[in-house]
Amino acid sequence: MPSVGAPEFRHRSTVGRAFLGVQDTAAYLGISPKTLYVWRHRRQGPPSFRMGARGRVTYRVDALDAWIRAQEQEDSRSNLDLNPVSAAPQRRAAYSATV
């Protein structure tokens, strides 16, 4: 029996699974399946491919984890090198006011 508040994907155990379908991937990422379809159409989001005779859209669990780590590094709140608050203040160039 799943615990209260557990994500939906835990019903179908991801332990030992290398691939996830759209529904399980959406639950794994905590987003809607429609968002995944839009990202795929725009060539954004985690890498995916079609697998099997029916050509179902599939995601590798290790690729999802790598994509999540990359998103964390690209976010200025997670990466201090990109955070403008941690940058040294810049001085404005001197200018002469001519009237």
N, CA, C and O of each residue as an XYZ file, in Angstrom:
396
protein
N       0.846     -1.187      0.000
C       0.000      0.000      0.000
C       0.883      1.238      0.000
O       1.742      1.372      0.871
N       0.692      2.166     -0.970
C       1.526      3.354     -1.026
C       1.233      4.287      0.137
O       0.116      4.332      0.653
N       2.258      5.031      0.541
C       2.079      5.962      1.639
C       1.279      7.172      1.173
O       1.220      7.473     -0.019
N       0.673      7.852      2.122
C      -0.131      9.023      1.810
C       0.784     10.105      1.255
O       1.848     10.373      1.812
N       0.370     10.718      0.169
C       1.156     11.783     -0.432
C       2.265     11.288     -1.344
O       3.012     12.094     -1.898
N       2.388      9.969     -1.509
C       3.425      9.438     -2.392
C       3.049      9.738     -3.831
O       1.874      9.671     -4.192
N       4.051     10.075     -4.671
C       3.746     10.338     -6.075
C       3.109      9.129     -6.744
O       3.331      7.987     -6.343
N       2.324      9.402     -7.757
C       1.565      8.372     -8.457
C       2.460      7.301     -9.078
O       2.067      6.136     -9.151
N       3.664      7.683     -9.527
C       4.513      6.729    -10.224
C       4.990      5.611     -9.313
O       5.454      4.585     -9.811
N       4.896      5.763     -8.029
C       5.346      4.713     -7.114
C       4.442      3.492     -7.163
O       4.840      2.413     -6.725
N       3.228      3.645     -7.691
C       2.339      2.495     -7.835
C       2.941      1.475     -8.798
O       2.833      0.267     -8.589
N       3.563      1.968     -9.831
C       4.295      1.104    -10.749
C       5.758      1.325    -10.421
O       6.338      2.332    -10.828
N       6.344      0.430     -9.716
C       7.695      0.609     -9.203
C       8.686      0.960    -10.312
O       8.743      0.293    -11.345
N       9.464      2.019    -10.081
C      10.508      2.400    -11.028
C      11.822      1.724    -10.698
O      12.794      1.852    -11.442
N      11.859      1.003     -9.583
C      13.071      0.293     -9.195
C      13.353     -0.797    -10.222
O      12.501     -1.646    -10.484
N      14.535     -0.773    -10.796
C      14.919     -1.774    -11.768
C      14.396     -1.504    -13.167
O      14.666     -2.277    -14.086
N      13.660     -0.430    -13.343
C      13.152     -0.092    -14.667
C      14.084      0.928    -15.294
O      14.403      1.945    -14.679
N      14.517      0.661    -16.504
C      15.404      1.577    -17.200
C      14.629      2.584    -18.031
O      15.148      3.655    -18.348
N      13.387      2.254    -18.391
C      12.592      3.101    -19.264
C      11.245      3.418    -18.630
O      10.681      2.597    -17.905
N      10.735      4.613    -18.907
C       9.413      5.017    -18.439
C       8.610      5.551    -19.612
O       9.163      6.150    -20.534
N       7.306      5.332    -19.573
C       6.408      5.911    -20.562
C       6.067      7.341    -20.179
O       6.569      7.862    -19.183
N       5.228      7.962    -20.959
C       4.879      9.367    -20.738
C       4.204      9.567    -19.384
O       4.565     10.487    -18.650
N       3.239      8.729    -19.042
C       2.513      8.896    -17.775
C       3.446      8.769    -16.573
O       3.404      9.591    -15.658
N       4.287      7.735    -16.583
C       5.206      7.524    -15.468
C       6.271      8.617    -15.404
O       6.676      9.031    -14.318
N       6.723      9.082    -16.572
C       7.727     10.152    -16.602
C       7.137     11.442    -16.046
O       7.793     12.147    -15.279
N       5.913     11.749    -16.426
C       5.256     12.945    -15.910
C       5.134     12.875    -14.388
O       5.397     13.859    -13.696
N       4.741     11.728    -13.875
C       4.645     11.555    -12.424
C       6.018     11.651    -11.773
O       6.157     12.233    -10.697
N       7.028     11.087    -12.415
C       8.404     11.107    -11.902
C       8.908     12.544    -11.786
O       9.595     12.892    -10.826
N       8.560     13.379    -12.775
C       9.007     14.770    -12.777
C       8.056     15.703    -12.037
O       8.403     16.849    -11.751
N       6.857     15.214    -11.725
C       5.878     16.038    -11.023
C       5.223     17.069    -11.929
O       4.866     18.158    -11.479
N       5.063     16.727    -13.205
C       4.430     17.624    -14.163
C       3.320     16.867    -14.887
O       3.151     15.663    -14.690
N       2.575     17.566    -15.714
C       1.487     16.923    -16.443
C       2.008     16.251    -17.714
O       2.990     16.712    -18.297
N       1.367     15.177    -18.145
C       1.756     14.541    -19.408
C       1.653     15.504    -20.591
O       2.443     15.413    -21.531
N       0.694     16.418    -20.552
C       0.566     17.400    -21.631
C       1.814     18.266    -21.740
O       2.237     18.618    -22.841
N       2.405     18.610    -20.593
C       3.634     19.395    -20.612
C       4.738     18.624    -21.324
O       5.481     19.200    -22.118
N       4.854     17.335    -21.051
C       5.859     16.513    -21.735
C       5.632     16.501    -23.245
O       6.582     16.609    -24.019
N       4.379     16.368    -23.660
C       4.085     16.361    -25.095
C       4.462     17.696    -25.743
O       5.007     17.727    -26.847
N       4.166     18.796    -25.049
C       4.511     20.116    -25.581
C       6.024     20.265    -25.661
O       6.539     20.732    -26.677
N       6.751     19.879    -24.613
C       8.212     19.954    -24.630
C       8.781     19.124    -25.767
O       9.694     19.565    -26.465
N       8.245     17.920    -25.958
C       8.748     17.048    -27.020
C       8.495     17.685    -28.387
O       9.367     17.657    -29.256
N       7.323     18.249    -28.577
C       6.992     18.907    -29.837
C       7.935     20.087    -30.105
O       8.328     20.320    -31.248
N       8.293     20.822    -29.062
C       9.183     21.984    -29.189
C      10.661     21.606    -29.113
O      11.534     22.471    -29.178
N      10.931     20.310    -28.974
C      12.303     19.805    -28.812
C      12.973     20.404    -27.571
O      14.143     20.785    -27.593
N      12.196     20.471    -26.501
C      12.672     20.914    -25.201
C      12.508     19.757    -24.225
O      12.015     18.691    -24.593
N      12.918     19.968    -22.998
C      12.689     18.962    -21.978
C      13.671     17.808    -22.048
O      14.660     17.865    -22.779
N      13.394     16.764    -21.286
C      14.307     15.624    -21.234
C      14.317     14.858    -22.554
O      13.325     14.851    -23.283
N      15.446     14.214    -22.855
C      15.524     13.446    -24.104
C      14.570     12.252    -24.089
O      14.403     11.576    -23.074
N      13.954     12.018    -25.242
C      13.012     10.912    -25.376
C      13.204     10.269    -26.741
O      13.890     10.811    -27.608
N      12.596      9.120    -26.913
C      12.656      8.428    -28.203
C      11.460      7.504    -28.304
O      10.767      7.250    -27.318
N      11.228      7.008    -29.496
C      10.136      6.056    -29.713
C      10.699      4.647    -29.674
O      11.764      4.376    -30.229
N       9.970      3.748    -29.009
C      10.449      2.385    -28.859
C       9.292      1.414    -29.069
O       8.154      1.689    -28.688
N       9.596      0.299    -29.668
C       8.601     -0.756    -29.842
C       7.854     -0.643    -31.148
O       7.985      0.336    -31.883
N       7.064     -1.670    -31.422
C       6.317     -1.744    -32.669
C       5.287     -0.627    -32.783
O       4.991     -0.167    -33.886
N       4.745     -0.192    -31.659
C       3.730      0.869    -31.682
C       4.349      2.258    -31.618
O       3.644      3.259    -31.734
N       5.659      2.322    -31.434
C       6.349      3.608    -31.405
C       5.990      4.478    -30.222
O       5.814      5.688    -30.363
N       5.883      3.865    -29.058
C       5.543      4.632    -27.854
C       6.709      5.519    -27.436
O       7.870      5.116    -27.495
N       6.375      6.735    -27.012
C       7.385      7.666    -26.526
C       7.917      7.138    -25.207
O       7.152      6.799    -24.304
N       9.243      7.074    -25.106
C       9.901      6.469    -23.958
C      11.017      7.385    -23.448
O      11.640      8.119    -24.215
N      11.247      7.323    -22.157
C      12.298      8.107    -21.510
C      13.182      7.165    -20.698
O      12.678      6.266    -20.024
N      14.480      7.364    -20.757
C      15.414      6.609    -19.911
C      15.464      7.267    -18.534
O      15.558      8.491    -18.440
N      15.403      6.477    -17.476
C      15.439      7.014    -16.119
C      16.766      7.722    -15.865
O      16.778      8.797    -15.264
N      17.879      7.149    -16.307
C      19.170      7.803    -16.081
C      19.284      9.111    -16.858
O      19.936     10.045    -16.392
N      18.656      9.196    -18.049
C      18.657     10.442    -18.811
C      17.785     11.497    -18.124
O      18.101     12.686    -18.162
N      16.692     11.063    -17.499
C      15.851     11.994    -16.746
C      16.621     12.590    -15.577
O      16.574     13.797    -15.340
N      17.334     11.725    -14.844
C      18.113     12.205    -13.707
C      19.210     13.164    -14.151
O      19.456     14.172    -13.489
N      19.876     12.858    -15.272
C      20.918     13.740    -15.803
C      20.310     15.074    -16.244
O      20.901     16.131    -16.019
N      19.139     15.025    -16.866
C      18.477     16.246    -17.309
C      18.103     17.118    -16.109
O      18.247     18.339    -16.159
N      17.629     16.498    -15.043
C      17.275     17.243    -13.831
C      18.517     17.923    -13.256
O      18.466     19.095    -12.882
N      19.636     17.190    -13.183
C      20.877     17.785    -12.680
C      21.314     18.960    -13.549
O      21.769     19.978    -13.028
N      21.182     18.829    -14.865
C      21.550     19.921    -15.776
C      20.666     21.138    -15.548
O      21.147     22.270    -15.596
N      19.369     20.914    -15.300
C      18.464     22.027    -15.037
C      18.859     22.747    -13.752
O      18.784     23.973    -13.674
N      19.277     21.990    -12.755
C      19.708     22.600    -11.500
C      20.942     23.462    -11.710
O      21.056     24.534    -11.115
N      21.860     23.014    -12.542
C      23.086     23.765    -12.797
C      22.835     25.023    -13.625
O      23.561     26.008    -13.491
N      21.819     24.995    -14.474
C      21.514     26.153    -15.318
C      20.672     27.193    -14.588
O      20.516     28.313    -15.075
N      20.136     26.845    -13.445
C      19.296     27.753    -12.676
C      20.180     28.608    -11.781
O      20.978     28.078    -11.009
N      20.047     29.904    -11.877
C      20.905     30.810    -11.113
C      20.701     30.684     -9.614
O      21.581     31.064     -8.841
N      19.558     30.158     -9.184
C      19.341     29.995     -7.745
C      20.105     28.801     -7.195
O      20.403     28.748     -6.002
N      20.427     27.832     -8.066
C      21.156     26.650     -7.625
C      22.651     26.754     -7.908
O      23.455     26.089     -7.253
N      23.027     27.582     -8.876
C      24.419     27.702     -9.287
C      24.918     29.087     -8.903
O      24.522     30.083     -9.507
N      25.780     29.150     -7.908
C      26.252     30.440     -7.406
C      27.025     31.229     -8.456
O      27.058     32.458     -8.403
N      27.649     30.535     -9.411
C      28.382     31.239    -10.465
C      27.443     32.040    -11.362
O      27.859     33.040    -11.947
N      26.190     31.620    -11.480
C      25.220     32.313    -12.324
C      24.348     33.287    -11.550
O      23.619     34.077    -12.150
N      24.414     33.240    -10.237
C      23.559     34.067     -9.402
C      24.064     35.509     -9.413
O      25.189     35.759     -8.979
N      23.267     36.464     -9.895
C      23.734     37.847     -9.955
C      23.983     38.457     -8.581
O      24.738     39.421     -8.466
N      23.373     37.922     -7.558
C      23.579     38.451     -6.213
C      25.005     38.182     -5.733
O      25.562     38.983     -4.983
N      25.600     37.070     -6.154
C      26.949     36.739     -5.711
C      28.033     37.399     -6.574
O      29.219     37.266     -6.270
N      27.655     38.095     -7.624
C      28.624     38.766     -8.490
C      29.072     40.070     -7.840
O      28.335     40.705     -7.086
N      30.301     40.440     -8.160
C      30.832     41.695     -7.639
C      30.063     42.859     -8.269
O      29.693     42.802     -9.441
N      29.827     43.903     -7.491
C      29.101     45.038     -8.060
C      29.913     45.711     -9.163
O      31.141     45.772     -9.099
N      29.220     46.207    -10.158
C      29.882     46.889    -11.261
C      29.691     48.392    -11.106
O      28.641     48.867    -10.673
N      30.723     49.113    -11.467
C      30.641     50.570    -11.401
C      30.270     51.097    -12.771
O      30.681     50.562    -13.800
N      29.516     52.116    -12.759
C      29.160     52.763    -14.020
C      30.344     53.573    -14.508
O      31.112     54.121    -13.717
N      30.476     53.639    -15.801
C      31.562     54.423    -16.391
C      31.276     55.889    -16.156
O      30.129     56.337    -16.190
N      32.326     56.611    -15.921
C      32.179     58.048    -15.710
C      31.700     58.695    -17.000
O      32.115     58.314    -18.094
N      30.850     59.649    -16.860
C      30.361     60.346    -18.043
C      30.313     61.833    -17.722
O      30.207     62.248    -16.568
N      30.395     62.598    -18.771
C      30.320     64.050    -18.567
C      28.965     64.526    -19.048
O      28.524     64.214    -20.154
N      28.340     65.267    -18.211
C      27.020     65.791    -18.563
C      27.233     67.110    -19.291
O      27.732     68.079    -18.719
N      26.861     67.130    -20.518
C      26.977     68.379    -21.287
C      25.589     68.923    -21.523
O      24.692     68.245    -22.024
N      25.459     70.139    -21.150
C      24.155     70.769    -21.299
C      24.254     71.935    -22.232
O      23.254     72.605    -22.491
